[in-house]
Amino acid sequence: MAGWNADNEAGPAGQGAITLVEGSSFCISTQNGDISPQLPHGVFHQDTRVLSRWGLTINGQPLEPLGAWTPSPYQGIYVGRAVGVESRADSPLTVERRRELGAGILEYITIYNFAPQPVTCNVELSVDADFADLFEVKDGRYQRRWEQARRSEGDGVHIEAIWQDLRKGVSVRAPGGIVTAEGLRFTAIVSAHGEWSVRLAVVPDLDNGEVAPILFASPTPSAQDQRQKAWVAQIPALRIGNPSIERTVLRSHDDMGALRIVDPQHPDRMVVAAGAPWFMALFGRDSLLASFMIAPIDASLALGTLQTLAERQGSAVDLLTEEQPGRILHEVRLGVGTGLMLGGKSAYYGTADATPLFVTLLGEVTRWGMPTEEIAALLPHADRALDWIRDYGDRDGDGFVEYERLNDQGLINQGWKDSWDGINFADGSIAEAPIALCEVQGYVYSAYIARASIAKAAGDRALAAELLDRADLLKRKFNEVFWLPDRGYYAVALDRDKRPVDACASNMGHCLWSGIVDQDKAQLVADRLLSPEMFSGWGVRTLATDMGAYNPVSYHNGSVWPHDNALIVAGLMRYGFVKEAQTLSSALMEAAEYTDNRLPELFCGFSRSVYPRPLPYPTACSPQAWASATPVMLLRSLLRYDADVSLGGLWVDPALPETWGNLRATNTPLAEARLTVDVSPAGVTVEGLPEGMVLHREARPSLADPVERKHLRRAE
């Protein structure tokens, strides 16, 4: 993922921790709903922890958790038992906490009494807010010491803190509560076979001194509900024959909706955040890839991501933030704690892959029919990105994009495997920068193809031909230099001495996706990816088991990442390896069944034959954007579902596994139209195609294909 969490990971949030997410807010708690300051828990809003302690006790005892679940990404239900009531072995009191996340939280606490006589309880809620920056919590290093003051506000409490010239505050409102030194207290008299309830609200102050809006006594749907319903209304309604597959895809849709955040400079523009809990911000690579993966269900989200990144595209050289002209950023955040970020400012640019992926995504949204004027406005940014590839990305002029951090605080590794030890040789030794990653060369290749396709559609055949020449040259050099004939796979990278980094890693699967792999090498790559050393039974590992650095419980050296596998599936389908793509897709969908149909950021790389279920990686983000986008990407790849409005075509050539059953998608967007797509053993039907669009029951041709290139050159 995005992150420098690879170097400074947050400690585990505790067994069974529950994460809620809504826009840029998130909440982490235990199974019984408590928030503990000793763990990386809290309610976070705009990268600040506005609630650091939220502990419920009944007669002085915390709840014994019975179960917890999330009806939606921003709602949690926590059920527990009040222990030690009237010295009974089996307490008659069950407690339910219903929580909804917005700018703060709204929580309903209900105590149910199953005894034939009334019970009186002392209900206490310990409350605190340390206003720690997200990075302070994540890294466990608290650099600021706020001066805190608490005061009663009617039947609630207000906590305010000052640090230098910054002021933060939060209100806790609890009708009927008595304010104590620790928080709030209630005396609950629960009738025989009856119930008692209270509603609490935690509302942060905004930077302008106003109180954040949060639902109180309104019977109407909450802002979060309305926002999520609007998202559901604009994406396809899906029915799949296999109920488990359907649940996983629908969970994916819900999570992607919750991971959308608003560009503060353009309140009507949505972008994709990287993931909860620690990356509810715009990340170049993560947001671009996730947007690409779900483009067929909502290309407007990809457009918003492109526009927001374009406005922040590099324009100067800054050694601290690693900004360079034309470069697309790695990460951008808002808030007071940006000095704790990489580069010490709100934006950090240290990534080698976001810039070519920007151009690739622009080509993708163009094909799905985004407004021509919006595309035209982004073309200068795409061309500046290509200039960065030439002038800064290829720092030594050898034809390959490489990276080396510009200061000792930046990311050591600047591809998607950005942990400090993520790029290594077969013997386990660490590769030294400058490093040219194999998949980054593939992304550059796809960027050339994407920009050439846009040029061709606009009638600029000379530019298209020039870009295809660049792509051809890169592909030829790549296959000459990165291929390891004695190993039968591609080097993961070139190191500072231009030596091939010979570890067998999943990165080469991205090269299949981009199309940079020579046809005569594709079978060997596919075989290696599905070999026992690489394929765990749940997915392709990041690193083969016979490599020196292999560790199944590592971030990038043997774990399984769903998004990584989704791109591999797309690459396998591109080269015609349907059976392998089906095997891998089914394994991922089966893994999702063990995590409530939500694929996490990553899981451990142990073999399925050793452990009968995928084991979680301790600090994996969930939900996480490109993991949430994975089920959609798997479907579009196996359906070979593609469009090109400029060519007037929709291509569908399905290869769904038989066990997945039939598929029906209504309200499917394409340009201004809404389609109904039916896939069954009898074939494919599509209703609602825009006028002039033609359905092709085959895979879409691409300028990456030699036949299409010859056609262009003949026309030229």
DARA-V761712 format. One record per backbone hydrogen bond with DSSP energy under -0.5 kcal/mol. CO is the residue of the C=O (numbers start at 1). NH is the residue of the N-H. If there is no record, write none. Layout:
co,nh
CO,NH
CO,NH
//
This chain:
co,nh
2,4
3,6
4,7
4,8
14,17
18,29
20,27
22,25
24,47
25,22
26,44
27,20
28,42
29,18
30,33
34,30
34,36
35,54
36,39
36,41
39,41
42,28
42,44
43,50
43,51
44,26
45,48
47,134
48,45
48,50
49,131
51,43
53,128
54,35
54,56
55,126
56,63
57,59
57,124
58,61
61,58
63,65
64,81
67,79
69,71
69,77
72,75
73,21
74,101
75,72
76,99
77,69
78,97
79,66
79,67
80,95
81,64
81,83
84,86
84,87
85,88
89,91
92,94
92,114
93,82
94,112
95,80
96,98
96,110
97,78
97,99
98,108
99,76
100,106
104,102
105,202
106,100
107,109
107,200
108,98
108,110
109,198
110,96
110,112
111,196
112,94
112,114
115,193
119,190
121,123
121,188
122,59
122,60
122,124
123,186
124,57
125,184
126,55
128,52
128,53
132,49
133,136
133,137
134,138
135,139
136,140
136,141
140,142
141,143
144,146
146,148
147,162
149,160
151,158
153,156
155,174
156,153
157,172
158,151
159,170
160,149
161,168
162,147
163,166
166,163
168,161
169,205
170,159
171,173
171,203
172,157
173,201
174,177
177,179
178,185
182,127
183,180
184,125
185,178
186,123
186,188
187,189
188,121
188,190
189,191
190,119
191,194
194,113
196,111
198,109
199,175
200,107
201,173
201,203
202,105
203,171
204,212
206,209
210,206
222,226
223,227
224,228
225,229
226,230
227,231
228,232
229,233
230,234
231,234
231,235
232,235
236,238
237,666
239,664
241,243
242,246
243,247
244,248
245,249
246,250
247,251
248,252
249,253
250,254
251,255
252,256
253,257
254,258
255,259
257,260
258,23
259,273
261,271
262,264
263,266
266,263
266,269
268,270
269,263
271,261
271,273
272,283
274,625
275,279
276,622
279,274
279,275
279,281
281,274
281,283
282,332
283,287
284,288
285,289
286,290
287,291
288,292
289,293
290,294
292,295
294,297
294,298
298,301
298,302
299,303
300,304
301,305
302,306
303,307
304,308
305,309
306,310
307,311
308,312
309,312
310,313
314,326
316,318
318,322
318,323
321,349
323,318
324,327
327,314
330,284
331,348
332,282
335,338
336,339
337,340
338,341
341,344
342,345
346,333
348,330
348,331
349,351
353,357
354,358
355,359
356,360
357,361
358,362
359,363
360,364
361,365
362,366
363,367
364,368
365,370
366,369
367,645
368,671
371,374
371,375
372,376
373,377
374,378
375,378
375,379
376,380
378,382
379,383
380,384
381,385
382,386
383,387
384,388
385,389
386,390
387,391
388,392
388,393
389,394
393,395
393,402
394,397
403,434
403,435
407,410
414,352
414,353
416,418
418,413
419,422
422,424
423,431
424,503
425,428
426,548
429,425
432,496
435,403
435,437
436,494
437,441
438,442
439,443
440,444
441,445
442,446
443,447
444,448
445,449
446,450
447,451
448,452
449,453
450,454
451,455
452,456
453,457
454,458
455,460
456,459
459,461
460,464
461,465
462,466
463,467
464,468
465,469
466,470
467,471
468,472
469,473
470,474
471,475
472,476
473,477
474,478
475,479
476,480
477,481
478,482
478,483
482,491
483,485
484,487
484,488
484,489
489,484
492,438
493,501
494,436
495,498
499,495
500,502
501,492
501,493
503,505
504,544
505,508
506,509
506,510
507,510
507,511
508,512
509,513
510,514
511,515
511,516
511,517
518,521
518,522
519,522
519,523
521,525
522,526
523,527
524,528
525,529
526,530
528,531
531,534
531,535
533,545
534,536
534,541
536,608
539,536
540,561
542,506
544,547
547,550
551,554
552,605
557,551
559,542
560,562
560,603
561,565
562,566
563,567
564,568
565,569
566,570
567,571
568,572
569,573
570,574
571,575
572,577
573,576
576,578
577,581
578,582
579,583
580,584
581,585
582,586
583,587
584,588
585,589
586,590
587,591
588,592
589,593
590,593
591,594
592,595
592,597
592,598
593,596
595,598
597,599
600,562
602,617
603,560
607,610
607,611
615,604
617,620
621,601
623,276
624,628
625,629
627,630
627,631
629,633
630,634
631,635
632,636
633,637
634,638
635,639
636,640
636,641
638,655
639,653
640,642
642,651
644,647
644,648
644,649
645,648
648,694
649,644
650,696
651,642
657,660
657,661
658,661
660,242
662,241
663,679
664,239
665,677
666,237
667,669
668,675
670,673
673,670
675,668
676,687
677,665
678,685
679,663
680,683
683,680
685,678
687,676
690,693
694,650
695,697
696,652
696,698
702,705
705,709
706,710
707,711
708,712
709,713
710,714
711,715
712,716
//
